[in-house]
Amino acid sequence: MKKSMIALSISISMFLIACGNETNNPASTATNSNTMATMTADTAIEKTYDVKILDNKKDPTCGMPVTAGVSDTAHYKNKVIGFCATECKAEFLKNPEANIAAAELIK
């Protein structure tokens, strides 16, 4: 009986030690981090804009019709200007006066 208790104690101790090491395992931590990053990317909310709120027909930088999709907007002279990409918005903001004519304003 005494030998059985010692063997059981040793088995439980080894089990607890092994479980404790799993949380400190770098591979396990990396997997958890990758899973969290994937979950965050998969559950990210993408902004979408209704073209009804826009005052332009085309992206003033690249000429793409806003009906194809708008990922960013800017306010310029009381107008809401839609852009297909943040890069197009950034380019427009460098010199809006020169680029506004290409927007084909509706209102």
C-alpha positions as CSV (number, residue, x, y, z in Angstrom):
1,M,0.0,0.0,0.0
2,K,2.8,2.4,0.9
3,K,4.5,1.7,-2.5
4,S,1.3,2.5,-4.3
5,M,0.9,5.8,-2.5
6,I,4.5,6.8,-3.3
7,A,4.0,5.8,-7.0
8,L,0.8,7.7,-7.1
9,S,2.4,10.8,-5.5
10,I,5.3,10.6,-8.0
11,S,2.9,10.3,-11.0
12,I,0.8,13.3,-9.8
13,S,3.9,15.4,-9.2
14,M,5.2,14.6,-12.7
15,F,1.8,15.4,-14.2
16,L,1.7,18.7,-12.5
17,I,5.3,19.6,-13.5
18,A,4.6,18.7,-17.1
19,C,1.4,20.8,-17.1
20,G,3.2,23.7,-15.6
21,N,5.9,23.6,-18.3
22,E,3.4,23.6,-21.1
23,T,2.4,27.2,-20.3
24,N,6.1,28.3,-20.4
25,N,6.7,26.5,-23.7
26,P,7.7,29.2,-26.3
27,A,6.1,27.1,-29.1
28,S,2.8,27.0,-27.3
29,T,3.0,30.8,-26.6
30,A,3.7,31.5,-30.3
31,T,0.8,29.3,-31.4
32,N,-1.5,31.2,-29.0
33,S,-0.2,34.6,-30.3
34,N,-0.7,33.5,-33.9
35,T,-4.2,32.3,-33.1
36,M,-5.1,35.6,-31.4
37,A,-3.7,37.6,-34.4
38,T,-5.7,35.5,-36.8
39,M,-8.8,36.0,-34.7
40,T,-8.3,39.7,-34.6
41,A,-7.7,40.0,-38.3
42,D,-10.7,37.8,-39.1
43,T,-13.0,39.8,-36.8
44,A,-11.8,43.2,-37.8
45,I,-14.6,45.5,-38.8
46,E,-14.1,47.0,-42.2
47,K,-15.5,50.5,-42.8
48,T,-17.8,50.9,-45.7
49,Y,-19.3,54.2,-46.9
50,D,-22.6,54.6,-48.7
51,V,-22.1,56.5,-52.0
52,K,-25.2,58.5,-51.2
53,I,-23.3,60.6,-48.6
54,L,-20.5,61.5,-51.2
55,D,-20.3,64.6,-53.2
56,N,-18.1,63.1,-56.0
57,K,-18.6,60.5,-58.7
58,K,-14.9,59.6,-59.1
59,D,-11.9,59.3,-56.9
60,P,-10.1,62.6,-57.7
61,T,-6.7,61.0,-57.6
62,C,-7.0,57.8,-59.7
63,G,-10.3,58.3,-61.4
64,M,-12.0,55.2,-60.1
65,P,-15.8,55.5,-59.8
66,V,-16.9,55.7,-56.2
67,T,-19.6,53.1,-56.9
68,A,-16.8,50.6,-57.2
69,G,-16.0,51.0,-53.5
70,V,-14.9,53.7,-51.0
71,S,-12.4,53.0,-48.3
72,D,-11.8,56.5,-47.0
73,T,-13.3,60.0,-47.1
74,A,-12.2,63.6,-46.6
75,H,-14.1,66.8,-46.1
76,Y,-13.1,69.6,-48.5
77,K,-14.9,72.9,-48.8
78,N,-18.1,71.5,-47.2
79,K,-18.0,68.5,-49.5
80,V,-17.5,64.8,-48.6
81,I,-15.1,63.3,-51.1
82,G,-14.7,59.5,-51.3
83,F,-11.5,57.7,-52.1
84,C,-10.9,54.1,-53.2
85,A,-7.8,53.9,-50.9
86,T,-6.1,55.8,-48.2
87,E,-3.1,56.3,-50.5
88,C,-5.4,58.2,-52.9
89,K,-6.7,60.3,-50.1
90,A,-3.1,61.2,-49.0
91,E,-2.2,62.1,-52.5
92,F,-5.3,64.3,-52.9
93,L,-4.6,66.1,-49.6
94,K,-1.1,67.1,-50.8
95,N,-2.7,69.5,-53.3
96,P,-6.6,69.4,-53.1
97,E,-7.2,72.5,-55.2
98,A,-5.4,70.9,-58.2
99,N,-7.2,67.6,-57.8
100,I,-10.8,68.5,-57.0
101,A,-11.8,69.0,-60.7
102,A,-11.2,65.3,-61.3
103,A,-13.7,64.3,-58.6
104,E,-16.7,65.2,-60.8
105,L,-18.7,66.8,-58.0
106,I,-22.4,66.0,-58.0
107,K,-23.8,68.6,-55.7
